[in-house]
């Protein structure tokens, strides 16, 4: 089983070409029974099923040099070969008899040959950088060719290439020495069915019109010759059938129109003149109105019956003329638009005229009874900023109007009931759209974009007139300069275009290619050490010019775009890509060292970059995008939709700015998902906000560092992370430091009277507080005192005194005065101090016992209670006893001195 076991070959032939040298190419027949091999001039066919002993058939002189590639026809009947002898040959596979031979099929070595799957065509490619398609039955000349099909040059890269048809034969894929993978429409770039006439004079062809029968085409152009020409629509290689130089003198001609019967032509120009010509004889105008408009006249249209002409101009006037008499207009509307009128068109029944202006207005007028007022009107049909409405056209049944504008939009309107929009494509082209026309069968619309002065993309597109979601057909850059006009042939089968390159081209609608642009899918591939060697050959690793590219889990490494080219790893123009898990390593280019995205296929096209890695790429930028890229970023990162992204990175090129948070994978500016929320800070590249620490807060958004968080001030605290404020310490608690994570209960002996207390207050003397977390201190109760501050209790009053007014007495204890005593503890009233009895005294204060009252000695007395000392008996008195309350009179015959304790004789 070949598919499961490669241990040893099923069949083997050493020296398969004997002395002719190495085997340079080998290919199985489509039925798998035979194998063709080639060497230096030698071609052999082998039995591939059972025996390689000897060839079934051989030719030793198939070519005069090395055969580089061999290919079988789909029916296995023919073999095509190419060689370094520059020839392409086709032979019978049964006996190798020559069928066809093309000498000098290329100007240098031919490296690749392949049959189309239908067997009708053969594609070759070679070192001369040419890609050619041949009829497999006639090699006299190539059907199609593309010179310079590869980005490499023969001097730098060898220019060699390989080419193959897609399974449906509609496309050709090539890979060249520049390492660029390219997909081409099998019509290459100029299908043989396309007719082309490149004028031999400089200037612009401004308008084109098919004759009603489709056999002729009329064109008009600008100075120096201001020519009106009529061509055979089946062969533009011939000289014009009819020609009139200076048809409008020295002025440019703006427009040309055929009458419905094909017998007349009408032209208008920058000279403001209207002229009618015999369509079979352009020697002179049959009718002329020199000043049909006061300034340039832009467009003219015949009514469906050919009896009238409608003209418009830069003077904002629309006029209707008798097509047989241009003396004066039949109808006239001055100020039909506030600025120049760009387009005019009769309805198919001739009863209405549609006009479109630079004032952005679309109007429909009564073409029979008068041009006042408009029957229908749509202001701002297209953006005035981009020049308003460029062109208008009726559908063949008169029910719809199509318009285009400088705003790149294509719109279809209800032409019957009020100009309501039926269909809209806002970005139908990537630049200003200059013309639009319905196909005569009404099923399709053709549009052309001019590309603009900035060198933008010029495109011809065909749309389903009932569905504008995507274009059916397109031709990229059908002219080398801006495109001015487009017209369908009467049978809807062909399109004629003219433009600023002075060329007239006729395109079969069936050969406008890339209806479905190619989709290339590459998974787990490595493209390495490739070079695009000149400025046109952008994209050192891959170059995508149309379609879509899906690249997954792949590497593009060490590729280069030299000569100031862009896109060292990948270059994309007019296409889109979806890259997932791709790595771009060590690539180089002046701009876009890894990727250069020049443009998408449409203005609104978006490519995607997901989980990509960029490392070691050398250039002014790593990724350059002039078209939109949707990035899938790592959280905390961002990349712009457009512009340059430098340096090494994974996912996206930039980290979200400090103070911002990146919560999504699709951020496109430095602020990412917005400012960091309150209570948090966000360092550069933050995907998750970091909460401010305990004891800190952040009241505003956008904090960029931990230092931005504010510490809680004394008197407040914060016990939670990520807070936007601090909490005031409640009454009974305090905080005496910055960034406190909690408040402390006031200790016993102190109080915290209100919230936001910074430090606890000591209880004053005479007050106490035995509990913690209190807002006030209690006064000492009667009978107790506290002379010190910050106490948790009061002391009981001792005997010898009393305590009544605790604070007023400065500590609360009052000792009993001299002459009194108090024998009991805890007394609170002065009455607690008892007076010493009569006959006693006490000189001490704070006496704790009655025994402190001392009896008066002999010779003294205590006559009152509470005496602090005893009185001496007065002279003439005496007292012999102690503790006396009074003295006795001295006896007769005796005398008594003061303080006498006894009479003396």
C-alpha positions in Angstrom: 0.0 0.0 0.0 1.8 3.1 -1.2 -0.3 5.4 0.9 0.6 3.7 4.1 4.1 2.1 3.6 7.1 3.9 2.2 9.6 1.4 3.6 10.7 0.3 0.1 9.6 1.1 -3.5 7.0 -1.0 -5.2 8.9 -0.7 -8.4 12.4 0.6 -9.2 14.5 1.3 -12.2 18.0 2.4 -11.9 19.5 4.4 -14.8 16.1 4.9 -16.2 17.5 6.9 -19.0 20.8 5.1 -19.3 23.5 7.6 -20.6 21.1 10.5 -21.1 21.6 11.8 -17.6 19.4 12.5 -14.7 15.6 12.1 -14.8 14.4 15.7 -15.0 10.6 15.2 -14.9 8.1 12.4 -14.3 4.3 12.2 -14.5 1.7 9.5 -14.1 -0.9 9.2 -16.8 -4.4 10.3 -15.6 -5.5 6.6 -15.6 -2.5 5.7 -13.4 -1.3 2.9 -15.7 1.7 4.6 -17.2 4.6 6.8 -16.2 6.3 9.3 -18.4 9.9 10.3 -17.6 12.2 12.8 -19.3 15.9 13.5 -19.4 18.4 15.2 -21.8 16.4 15.0 -25.0 15.0 11.6 -24.0 11.3 10.8 -23.3 10.2 7.4 -22.1 6.8 5.8 -21.1 6.8 2.9 -18.6 4.3 0.4 -17.3 3.5 1.9 -14.0 1.4 -0.9 -12.7 3.8 -3.9 -12.7 7.1 -3.6 -14.5 9.8 -1.0 -15.0 12.2 -3.4 -16.7 12.1 -1.6 -20.0 10.0 1.3 -21.3 6.9 0.6 -23.3 7.9 3.2 -25.8 10.7 5.8 -26.0 12.0 8.7 -28.1 15.7 9.5 -27.8 15.4 12.8 -29.7 12.2 14.3 -28.3 14.2 17.5 -27.8 17.7 18.8 -28.5 18.3 19.8 -24.9 17.1 19.0 -21.4 13.4 18.3 -21.1 12.3 20.2 -18.0 8.7 19.2 -17.7 6.3 16.6 -19.0 2.5 16.6 -18.9 -0.3 14.2 -19.9 -3.6 15.3 -21.6 -6.7 14.4 -19.5 -7.6 11.5 -21.8 -4.0 10.1 -21.5 -3.7 10.2 -25.3 -1.1 13.0 -25.6 2.0 14.1 -23.8 3.3 17.7 -23.8 6.9 18.5 -23.2 9.0 21.7 -22.8 12.8 22.0 -22.9 15.8 24.2 -22.6 15.8 24.2 -26.4 12.9 26.7 -26.1 10.4 24.4 -27.8 7.0 23.1 -26.8 6.0 19.8 -28.3 2.9 17.5 -28.2 3.2 13.8 -29.2 1.0 10.6 -29.2 1.4 8.8 -25.9 1.1 5.4 -27.5 4.2 5.7 -29.7 5.6 9.2 -29.0 5.0 10.3 -32.6 5.1 14.1 -32.9 1.8 15.9 -33.2 2.7 19.5 -32.7 5.9 21.4 -32.4 6.4 25.1 -31.5 10.0 26.3 -31.8 10.9 29.4 -29.7 7.7 29.1 -27.7 9.5 31.3 -25.1 12.6 33.4 -25.4 14.4 31.6 -22.7 14.4 28.2 -21.0 10.9 26.8 -20.5 10.4 25.2 -17.1 6.7 24.2 -16.8 3.9 22.8 -19.0 0.4 21.7 -18.0 -2.9 20.7 -19.8 -6.1 22.4 -18.8 -8.5 19.8 -17.2 -10.8 20.0 -20.2 -7.8 19.2 -22.5 -8.4 22.3 -24.7 -5.5 24.4 -23.6 -1.9 24.1 -22.5 -0.1 26.6 -20.2 3.7 27.1 -20.2 6.0 29.3 -18.2 9.7 30.0 -18.3 12.8 31.9 -17.4 11.7 34.8 -19.7 9.0 35.5 -17.0 6.2 35.0 -19.6 3.0 33.0 -19.0 1.4 31.7 -22.2 -1.8 29.7 -22.9 -1.9 27.7 -26.2 -4.6 25.8 -28.0 -3.8 22.1 -27.5 -4.6 21.5 -31.2 -2.7 24.5 -32.7 0.6 25.9 -31.4 1.1 28.4 -34.1 0.6 31.3 -31.7 -0.4 31.6 -28.1 -4.1 32.2 -27.4 -3.2 34.4 -24.4 -0.1 35.6 -22.8 1.2 37.6 -19.9 4.7 39.0 -20.1 6.5 39.9 -16.9 4.2 37.5 -15.0 6.7 37.0 -12.2 8.3 39.4 -9.9 11.8 38.1 -10.1 14.3 39.1 -12.8 16.4 36.8 -14.8 19.5 38.5 -13.5 18.6 38.2 -9.8 16.2 35.3 -9.5 16.4 33.3 -12.7 12.7 34.0 -13.5 11.8 30.3 -13.5 8.3 29.4 -12.7 5.7 26.6 -12.5 2.1 26.9 -13.7 -1.1 24.8 -13.3 -4.7 25.1 -14.2 -7.5 25.1 -11.5 -9.8 22.0 -11.7 -12.5 24.0 -13.5 -9.9 25.4 -16.0 -11.0 29.0 -15.1 -7.8 30.0 -13.3 -4.0 29.5 -13.4 -1.8 29.3 -10.4 1.9 30.1 -10.7 4.9 30.1 -8.4 8.0 31.8 -9.4 11.6 32.2 -8.4 10.5 35.3 -6.5 8.6 32.9 -4.3 5.4 34.7 -5.0 2.2 32.6 -5.4 -0.1 34.1 -7.9 -3.6 33.2 -9.2 -4.6 34.4 -12.6 -7.9 34.3 -14.4 -7.4 31.8 -17.2 -8.1 34.7 -19.6 -4.9 36.3 -18.2 -5.4 40.0 -18.8 -6.4 40.6 -22.4 -8.9 37.9 -23.6 -8.8 37.3 -27.3 -12.5 38.1 -27.5 -11.9 41.7 -26.2 -11.7 44.3 -29.0 -9.4 47.2 -28.5 -8.5 50.4 -30.3 -5.7 52.5 -29.0 -5.9 55.9 -30.7 -2.7 57.4 -32.2 -3.4 60.8 -30.8 -3.2 62.2 -27.4 -6.3 63.2 -25.5 -9.4 61.7 -23.8 -12.3 59.8 -25.2 -15.2 61.2 -23.2 -18.2 59.2 -24.3 -19.2 56.1 -26.2 -22.6 54.9 -27.6 -23.7 51.7 -29.4 -25.9 52.1 -32.5 -29.4 50.6 -31.9 -28.5 47.6 -34.0 -25.2 47.1 -32.2 -23.1 47.0 -35.3 -21.5 50.4 -34.8 -20.0 52.4 -32.0 -19.7 56.1 -31.8 -17.1 57.9 -29.7 -16.3 61.5 -29.1 -13.1 63.1 -27.6 -11.2 66.1 -26.5 -8.7 68.3 -28.1 -6.4 68.5 -30.0 -8.8 67.1 -32.6 -12.2 67.0 -31.0 -13.1 64.0 -33.0 -16.4 62.3 -33.6 -15.8 58.8 -34.8 -17.9 55.8 -35.8 -16.5 52.3 -35.6 -17.3 48.8 -36.7 -18.2 47.2 -33.4 -17.0 43.7 -34.6 -13.5 44.8 -35.6 -11.8 47.8 -33.9 -8.5 47.1 -35.6 -9.8 48.8 -38.8 -9.8 52.6 -39.2 -13.0 54.3 -38.2 -15.9 53.9 -40.6 -16.6 57.6 -40.3 -14.7 60.5 -38.7 -15.2 64.2 -38.1 -12.3 66.1 -36.7 -13.0 69.4 -35.0 -16.7 68.5 -34.7 -17.0 71.2 -32.1 -14.2 73.4 -33.3 -11.4 73.6 -30.8 -13.6 72.6 -27.9 -13.8 69.2 -26.2 -16.9 67.1 -27.0 -18.7 65.9 -23.9 -21.3 63.4 -25.1 -22.7 61.5 -28.1 -26.0 59.8 -28.5 -27.6 57.7 -31.3 -31.2 58.4 -32.3 -33.5 55.3 -31.8 -33.5 54.6 -35.5 -29.7 54.8 -35.7 -29.9 57.4 -38.5 -28.7 60.4 -36.5 -26.1 61.3 -33.9 -26.3 64.2 -31.4 -23.3 65.7 -29.8 -22.7 68.4 -27.1 -19.4 70.0 -26.0 -17.6 72.5 -23.9 -18.6 75.2 -26.4 -22.2 74.9 -25.2 -23.3 73.8 -28.7 -25.7 71.1 -29.7 -25.2 69.4 -33.1 -27.1 66.7 -34.9 -25.3 64.6 -37.6 -26.3 62.2 -40.3 -25.0 58.9 -38.8 -23.9 57.8 -42.3 -22.2 61.0 -43.2 -20.2 63.2 -40.8 -19.1 65.7 -43.3 -21.1 68.5 -41.6 -23.8 68.8 -39.0 -27.4 68.6 -40.3 -28.7 70.8 -37.4 -26.8 73.1 -35.1 -27.5 75.2 -32.1 -24.3 77.1 -31.2 -25.4 78.4 -27.8 -27.7 75.6 -26.6 -26.2 76.4 -23.1 -24.4 79.4 -21.8 -21.5 77.2 -20.5 -20.3 73.7 -21.2 -23.0 71.3 -22.2 -22.4 67.9 -20.6 -24.9 65.5 -22.0 -27.6 64.9 -24.6 -30.3 62.2 -24.9 -32.8 61.4 -27.6 -36.4 60.7 -26.7 -37.5 57.1 -27.4 -39.4 58.2 -30.5 -36.4 60.3 -31.7 -38.5 63.5 -32.0 -36.9 65.4 -29.1 -33.5 66.0 -27.6 -32.8 66.8 -23.9 -29.6 68.7 -23.0 -28.1 69.8 -19.7 -25.1 71.9 -18.8 -22.9 73.7 -16.3 -25.4 76.6 -16.3 -27.9 74.5 -14.3 -30.4 74.5 -17.1 -32.3 71.6 -18.7 -33.8 72.1 -22.1 -35.9 70.0 -24.5 -35.5 70.6 -28.2 -37.4 69.6 -31.4 -34.9 67.1 -32.9 -35.7 68.5 -36.4 -35.5 72.2 -35.5 -33.1 73.5 -32.9 -34.2 77.2 -33.3 -35.5 77.4 -29.8 -36.2 74.9 -27.0 -39.7 73.3 -26.7 -39.3 73.3 -22.9 -36.8 74.9 -20.6 -36.1 74.9 -16.9 -33.7 77.5 -15.7 -32.3 76.7 -12.3 -33.3 73.1 -12.6 -30.4 72.5 -10.2 -28.5 74.9 -8.0 -25.2 73.9 -9.6 -24.2 72.2 -12.8 -26.3 69.3 -14.0 -24.2 66.2 -14.6 -26.6 63.8 -16.3 -29.9 63.7 -18.2 -32.0 60.7 -19.4 -35.4 60.2 -21.0 -37.8 57.6 -19.6 -38.5 54.7 -22.0 -42.0 56.1 -22.8 -40.6 59.6 -23.3 -43.0 61.2 -20.8 -40.4 62.0 -18.2 -36.8 63.3 -17.9 -34.4 62.5 -15.0 -31.6 64.8 -14.1 -28.8 64.6 -11.6 -26.7 67.4 -10.3 -23.6 68.5 -8.5 -26.0 69.8 -5.8 -26.7 66.2 -4.9 -30.3 66.4 -6.1 -32.1 63.8 -8.3 -35.2 65.1 -10.0 -37.8 63.7 -12.4 -39.6 66.2 -14.7 -42.7 66.1 -17.0 -41.2 66.0 -20.5 -44.5 66.6 -22.3 -46.4 69.5 -20.7 -43.6 71.4 -18.9 -40.6 71.2 -16.7 -42.2 73.0 -13.7 -42.3 71.8 -11.0 -40.4 68.5 -10.8 -42.7 65.5 -10.6 -40.4 63.8 -8.1 -37.4 65.0 -6.2 -34.8 63.5 -4.0 -32.4 65.9 -2.2 -29.1 64.6 -1.1 -29.3 61.5 -3.3 -25.5 61.4 -3.0 -23.0 63.3 -0.9 -22.4 66.8 -2.1 -19.0 66.7 -0.5 -17.8 64.3 -3.2 -19.5 66.2 -6.1 -23.1 65.1 -5.8 -24.7 62.7 -8.4 -22.4 61.8 -11.3 -24.9 60.0 -13.5 -28.5 58.8 -13.7 -30.2 56.2 -16.0 -33.7 54.8 -16.3 -34.4 51.0 -16.3 -35.8 49.8 -19.6 -39.3 49.4 -18.1 -39.1 53.0 -16.7 -39.9 51.8 -13.1 -36.5 52.3 -11.6 -33.6 54.9 -11.7 -30.0 54.1 -11.0 -27.6 56.7 -9.8 -23.9 56.9 -8.9 -21.7 59.5 -7.3 -18.4 60.7 -6.2 -19.2 59.1 -2.8 -18.6 55.7 -4.4 -22.2 54.7 -3.9 -24.6 52.9 -6.3 -28.3 53.4 -5.6 -31.5 52.2 -7.3 -34.7 54.3 -6.8 -38.4 53.8 -7.3 -39.0 56.0 -10.3 -42.8 55.9 -10.0 -44.0 56.5 -6.5 -41.6 59.0 -4.9 -37.9 58.2 -5.5 -37.7 56.0 -2.4 -34.5 54.0 -2.4 -35.0 50.3 -3.4 -31.3 49.2 -3.3 -28.1 50.7 -2.1 -24.4 49.8 -2.2 -22.6 52.5 -0.3 -19.1 51.4 -1.4 -19.7 49.9 -4.8 -16.2 51.1 -5.8 -13.2 52.3 -3.8 -13.2 55.6 -5.6 -15.5 58.0 -7.4 -18.0 56.3 -9.8 -18.2 58.2 -13.1 -20.9 56.3 -15.1 -23.8 53.8 -14.8 -26.0 52.1 -17.3 -28.7 49.5 -17.3 -28.4 46.5 -19.7 -31.1 46.6 -22.3 -32.8 43.6 -20.7 -32.9 45.4 -17.4 -31.2 42.6 -15.4 -27.8 44.1 -14.9 -26.1 47.4 -14.2 -22.6 48.4 -15.3 -20.5 50.9 -13.4 -17.1 52.3 -13.8 -14.8 54.0 -11.3 -12.4 56.6 -12.5 -9.6 55.9 -10.0 -9.2 59.6 -9.2 -6.1 61.8 -9.4 -4.5 59.8 -6.7 -4.0 56.8 -8.9 -6.7 54.8 -7.3 -8.1 51.6 -8.7 -10.0 51.8 -12.0 -12.7 49.1 -12.2 -15.5 48.1 -14.5 -18.2 46.2 -12.6 -21.4 44.4 -13.6 -24.2 44.0 -11.0 -27.5 42.2 -10.6 -29.9 45.1 -10.9 -32.1 43.5 -8.3 -29.4 42.7 -5.8 -26.4 44.9 -5.1 -24.9 42.9 -2.3 -21.9 42.0 -4.5 -20.9 42.5 -8.0 -21.3 39.7 -10.5 -18.4 40.5 -12.8 -15.5 42.9 -12.9 -12.4 44.0 -14.8 -9.7 45.6 -12.8 -7.9 48.5 -14.6 -9.6 48.1 -17.9 -7.9 51.4 -18.9 -4.5 52.8 -18.0 -6.1 56.1 -17.1 -9.5 57.3 -15.8 -12.6 55.8 -17.3 -15.2 58.3 -18.7 -18.1 56.3 -20.1 -19.6 52.8 -20.4 -22.4 51.5 -22.7 -24.1 48.1 -23.2 -24.7 46.7 -26.6 -28.3 46.3 -27.6 -28.2 42.6 -27.0 -26.7 43.1 -23.5 -23.8 40.8 -24.5 -21.0 43.4 -24.7 -19.8 46.5 -22.9 -17.9 49.4 -24.5 -15.6 51.6 -22.4 -13.6 54.7 -23.1 -11.2 56.7 -21.0 -8.4 59.1 -20.4 -5.9 56.7 -22.1 -7.6 57.5 -25.4 -8.6 53.9 -25.9 -11.9 52.3 -26.9 -12.4 48.7 -25.7 -15.3 46.3 -26.2 -15.7 43.6 -23.6 -17.9 40.5 -24.0 -19.8 40.4 -20.7 -19.1 36.6 -20.5 -15.4 37.4 -20.5 -15.4 39.9 -17.7 -13.6 37.7 -15.3 -13.1 37.1 -11.7 -16.8 36.8 -11.0 -15.7 34.8 -8.0 -12.2 35.8 -7.1 -9.9 33.0 -6.2 -9.6 31.9 -2.6 -6.2 30.5 -1.7 -5.9 28.4 1.5 -2.5 27.5 2.9 -2.1 25.6 6.1 1.1 24.6 7.9 3.5 25.8 5.1 6.9 27.4 5.3 8.0 30.0 2.7 11.6 30.9 3.2 14.4 32.9 1.7 12.5 34.4 -1.2 13.2 37.7 -2.9 11.2 40.2 -5.0 13.8 41.9 -7.0 12.4 45.1 -8.4 10.0 47.8 -7.5 7.0 46.2 -9.4 7.7 42.8 -7.9 6.4 43.5 -4.4 6.0 40.7 -2.0 9.1 38.7 -1.3 7.3 35.7 0.1 3.8 35.9 -1.3 2.2 38.5 -3.6 -1.6 38.5 -3.8 -3.2 40.8 -6.4 -6.8 39.5 -6.4 -9.1 37.2 -4.4 -8.5 36.1 -0.9 -5.7 34.4 1.0 -6.2 32.2 4.1 -2.9 31.4 5.8 -3.0 29.3 8.9 -0.2 28.0 11.2 2.5 28.9 8.7 5.9 30.6 8.6 7.2 33.2 6.2 10.9 33.5 7.0 13.9 35.5 5.6 12.0 36.8 2.6 12.9 40.2 1.1 11.5 42.9 -1.2 14.5 44.8 -2.6 14.8 48.0 -4.7 12.6 50.1 -2.3 9.7 47.6 -2.8 7.3 46.8 0.0 6.0 43.6 1.6 9.0 41.5 2.4 6.9 38.6 3.6 3.5 39.3 2.0 2.2 42.0 -0.4 -1.5 42.4 -1.0 -3.3 44.6 -3.5 -7.0 44.5 -4.6 -7.4 41.5 -2.4 -8.1 40.4 1.2 -6.4 37.9 3.6 -7.2 36.0 6.7 -4.0 35.1 8.6 -4.2 32.9 11.7 -1.3 31.6 13.7 1.2 32.8 11.1 4.7 33.7 12.0 6.7 36.4 10.0 10.4 36.0 10.9 13.5 38.0 9.7 11.8 39.4 6.6 13.0 42.7 5.1 11.5 45.5 3.0 11.6 49.3 3.1 8.0 49.4 4.1 6.0 46.6 5.5 8.9 44.3 6.2 6.5 41.5 7.1 3.2 42.6 5.4 2.3 45.4 3.0 -1.5 45.8 2.5 -1.9 48.3 -0.3 -5.6 48.0 -1.1 -8.6 45.7 -0.8 -11.0 44.8 -3.7 -13.5 47.3 -2.5 -13.5 50.4 -0.4 -15.0 48.6 2.6 -13.1 45.4 2.3 -11.4 44.2 5.6 -8.6 41.7 6.1 -7.9 39.9 9.3 -4.8 39.1 11.4 -5.3 36.6 14.2 -2.7 35.3 16.6 0.2 36.3 14.3 3.8 36.6 15.5 6.3 39.1 14.1 10.0 38.9 15.0 13.3 40.2 13.5 11.6 41.9 10.5 13.8 44.8 9.2 12.3 47.9 7.6 10.6 51.2 8.4 7.6 49.3 9.5 6.8 45.6 10.3 3.2 45.9 8.9 2.0 48.6 6.6 -1.7 48.9 5.8 -3.3 51.4 3.5 -6.5 49.2 3.6 -8.4 48.1 6.7 -7.1 45.3 8.8 -9.1 43.7 11.7 -6.6 42.6 14.2 -7.1 39.9 16.9 -5.0 41.2 19.7 -3.8 39.7 22.9 -5.8 41.4 25.7 -4.1 44.6 26.7 -2.9 45.3 23.2 -4.1 47.3 20.1 -3.2 47.9 16.5 -4.5 50.6 14.1 -6.9 49.7 11.3 -4.7 51.6 8.9 -1.0 52.8 9.1 2.4 51.5 10.2 3.1 49.1 13.0 6.8 48.7 13.8 9.0 46.3 15.8 8.6 42.8 17.1 5.3 41.8 18.6 2.8 39.0 19.0 -0.9 39.5 18.3 -0.9 43.3 18.0 1.8 45.9 17.7 1.1 48.2 20.6 0.3 48.0 24.3 -2.7 49.8 25.6 -1.6 53.2 27.1 -1.0 53.5 30.8 -4.3 54.5 32.4 -6.3 52.5 29.9 -7.5 48.9 29.9 -7.6 46.4 27.0 -10.6 44.2 27.6 -11.2 43.1 24.0 -9.1 41.6 21.2 -10.1 44.2 18.7 -8.9 47.5 20.0 -7.7 50.0 17.4 -6.4 53.0 19.4 -4.2 53.6 22.4 -7.1 54.1 24.9 -8.3 50.6 24.0 -11.4 49.8 26.1 -11.4 53.1 27.8 -10.0 54.6 31.0 -9.0 52.5 34.0 -12.1 52.4 36.4 -12.2 54.2 39.7 -10.5 52.4 42.6 -7.9 50.9 40.2 -4.8 51.6 38.2 -3.7 50.3 34.8 -0.1 50.0 33.8 0.8 50.0 30.1 -0.6 46.9 28.4 -3.1 46.1 31.2 -5.8 43.6 30.3 -7.3 43.6 33.9 -7.3 46.7 36.1 -5.2 46.4 39.3 -7.1 47.4 42.4 -5.6 50.0 44.7 -4.2 48.4 47.9 -5.9 48.3 51.3 -5.7 51.7 52.9 -5.7 53.5 49.5 -8.3 54.8 47.1 -8.7 56.3 43.6 -11.8 58.5 43.0 -11.1 59.2 39.3 -10.8 57.1 36.2 -7.5 56.7 34.2 -5.0 56.0 37.0 -1.7 54.9 35.4 0.3 53.5 38.3 0.2 52.3 41.9 1.6 55.7 42.9 -1.6 57.2 41.6 -3.6 55.6 44.4 -4.2 58.0 47.3 -3.5 57.0 50.9 -6.4 57.3 53.3 -5.9 60.3 55.5 -5.8 60.1 59.4 -9.3 59.8 60.7 -10.3 57.5 57.9 -9.5 53.9 56.6 -10.2 51.5 53.8 -10.3 47.7 54.5 -11.2 46.7 50.9 -9.0 46.8 47.7 -10.1 48.7 44.7 -12.0 51.5 46.6 -12.9 54.8 45.2 -13.1 56.5 48.6 -12.0 56.0 52.2 -14.4 55.5 55.2 -14.5 58.1 58.0 -13.7 56.5 61.4 -17.0 56.3 63.3 -17.4 58.0 66.6 -15.7 55.9 69.3 -12.8 55.0 67.0 -9.8 56.8 65.6 -7.0 56.5 63.1 -3.8 58.4 63.6 -1.9 57.3 60.5 -1.9 57.4 56.7 -3.3 54.5 54.6 -4.9 52.8 57.6 -6.8 49.7 56.7 -9.1 50.0 59.7 -10.0 52.3 62.7 -9.0 51.6 66.3 -11.5 51.6 69.1 -10.7 54.3 71.6 -9.0 52.6 74.6 -10.4 52.6 78.2 -9.6 55.8 79.9 -10.2 57.8 76.7 -13.0 58.9 74.4 -13.5 59.7 70.6 -16.4 62.2 70.5 -17.1 62.3 66.7 -16.4 60.6 63.4 -13.0 61.1 61.6 -11.2 61.3 65.0 -7.5 61.3 64.5 -6.4 60.4 68.0 -8.2 59.3 71.2 -8.7 62.0 73.9 -7.9 61.2 77.6 -10.7 61.4 80.1 -10.2 64.6 82.1 -9.6 64.6 85.9 -12.8 63.8 87.7 -14.0 61.6 84.8 -13.3 58.0 83.8 -14.1 55.5 81.1 -13.8 51.8 81.8 -14.9 50.6 78.3 -13.3 50.9 74.9 -14.8 52.6 71.8 -16.7 55.2 73.7 -17.6 58.7 72.6 -17.5 60.4 76.1 -16.2 59.9 79.7 -18.4 59.5 82.8 -18.1 61.8 85.8 -16.9 60.2 89.0 -20.0 59.3 91.1 -20.5 60.9 94.5 -18.2 59.6 97.0 -15.5 58.9 94.4 -12.8 61.0 92.8 -10.1 60.8 90.2 -7.4 63.5 90.2 -5.6 62.2 87.1 -6.4 62.2 83.4 -7.0 59.1 81.3 -8.3 56.9 84.0 -10.5 53.9 83.6 -12.0 54.3 87.1 -12.5 56.7 90.1 -11.1 56.2 93.6 -13.4 56.0 96.6 -13.1 58.9 99.1 -11.3 57.8 102.3 -12.3 58.6 105.9 -11.1 62.0 106.9 -12.8 63.9 104.1 -15.6 63.8 101.5 -16.1 64.1 97.7 -19.0 66.0 96.3 -18.2 68.3 93.2 -15.7 66.0 91.4 -14.6 68.3 88.6 -15.1 71.6 90.4 -12.8 70.6 93.2 -9.9 69.7 91.0 -9.7 66.1 91.8 -12.7 65.6 94.0 -11.4 64.9 97.6 -12.0 67.5 100.3 -10.3 66.7 103.7 -12.3 67.4 106.8 -11.2 70.8 108.2 -9.4 71.2 111.6 -11.8 70.7 114.4 -13.7 68.0 112.6 -13.3 64.4 111.7 -14.9 61.7 109.5 -14.6 58.1 110.5 -16.3 56.7 107.3 -15.1 56.2 103.7 -17.1 57.3 100.7 -18.7 60.3 102.1 -19.8 63.0 99.6 -21.2 65.8 101.8 -19.4 68.3 104.1 -21.8 67.2 106.9 -19.8 63.9 106.9 -17.2 65.8 108.9 -18.2 65.7 112.6 -17.2 68.5 114.9 -15.1 67.7 117.9 -17.2 67.8 121.1 -17.0 70.7 123.5 -14.0 70.4 125.8 -11.9 68.9 122.9 -10.1 70.2 119.9 -8.3 69.1 116.8 -5.8 71.2 114.9 -5.3 68.7 112.1 -7.3 68.5 108.8 -8.5 65.2 107.4 -9.0 63.7 110.8 -10.2 60.1 110.3 -11.4 59.4 113.9 -13.0 61.1 116.8 -10.0 60.2 118.8 -8.2 62.8 117.1 -10.2 65.3 119.2 -8.0 66.0 122.2 -9.3 67.0 125.6 -8.5 70.5 126.7 -5.7 70.4 129.3 -6.1 71.9 132.8 -6.2 75.7 132.7 -8.0 75.6 129.4 -11.4 75.0 128.1 -13.3 74.3 124.9 -16.6 75.9 125.0 -17.7 75.3 121.3 -18.0 72.4 119.0 -15.3 71.8 116.4 -12.6 73.8 118.2 -9.3 73.7 116.6 -7.6 74.7 119.9 -8.6 75.2 123.6 -8.7 78.7 125.2 -6.7 79.6 128.3 -8.9 80.3 131.3 -9.0 84.0 131.6 -7.4 85.7 134.6 -9.6 85.3 137.7 -10.6 81.9 136.3 -9.1 78.5 136.6 -9.8 74.9 135.6 -8.2 72.0 137.3 -9.8 69.3 135.1 -9.1 68.3 131.5 -11.7 68.4 128.9 -13.5 71.3 130.5 -16.0 73.3 128.6 -15.7 76.3 130.9 -13.4 77.8 133.7 -14.4 78.3 137.4 -14.1 81.7 139.2 -11.1 82.0 141.4 -12.1 81.5 145.1 -12.0 84.3 147.6 -8.6 84.8 149.0 -7.0 83.4 146.1 -5.9 84.7 142.8 -5.9 83.0 139.4 -3.6 84.0 136.6 -4.6 83.4 132.9 -4.5 79.7 132.2 -4.5 78.8 135.9 -5.2 75.3 136.6 -5.7 76.0 140.3 -6.3 79.0 142.5 -3.3 80.3 144.3 -3.5 81.8 147.8 
